Amino acid sequence: MLPCQSSCPSFCPGCHKTCAQWKQFQQAQRETREAKKQYLRFYQALCGQVTRQYRAMQVRRPAW
């Protein structure tokens, strides 16, 4: 179900392909997804760096 189906007064089947409001909605969704991906990439790299630092500080057994 399209989110605009219940709120758009000029809705008809298939009209979302040419609808300007639908295209704006899709663009906003793309921007939101990209912002979330960027956030996750940043913090994944940061957490990975901290994890590597903690592992480097651990005492290691001598190799025999």
N, C-alpha and C positions, 0 to 999 in steps of 0.2 A: 504494500500500500504506500502510495506517495504521501509525504507529510502535507503537501498543499491540497490534497484531494478534499479534505473536509473544510478547509478555510478559504479556498479560492472561489469567488463567486462565478468566475468564467471557466471553471474546470470542465473539460471534456476528455474522453479517452485519447491518449496520444498527444495531447497539447503540450505536455511538459518538454517535448523535444525542441520546441521553438519558443517557449515561455521565458521572458527576461527574468522574472522573479525566480524561476526554477534555476536558471543559470547562475544568478547571484547566490542562491542558497548553496549550490554545488561548489562555487568558488570559495564561499565562506567555510564550507566543510573541508575542502582541500587545504586551506590555510590553517585551520585548526589542527588537522592531522599532521601537517608538516611541522607546526610549532611543537606538538607533543613528541614527534620523532626527534626533533632537535634537542628538546629537553632531556629525553631518555638517552640519546647519544652522549650528551655532555656529562650526565651523572654516571653513566656506565663507565666512561673513560676515567672519571674522577675516582670512582669506587675501585676500579681495577688498579689504578695507581696506588691508592692507599693500601690495598691488599698486597700488592707486590712489595711495598715498603715494609709492611709488618712481617711478611715472610722473610725478607732479607735480614730483619733484626733477630730472627729466631736463632737459637743456638743449634748448631748442626753437629751431628756425630761425625767423628773422623772416619774417613773412608779407609778400610783395611786393605 
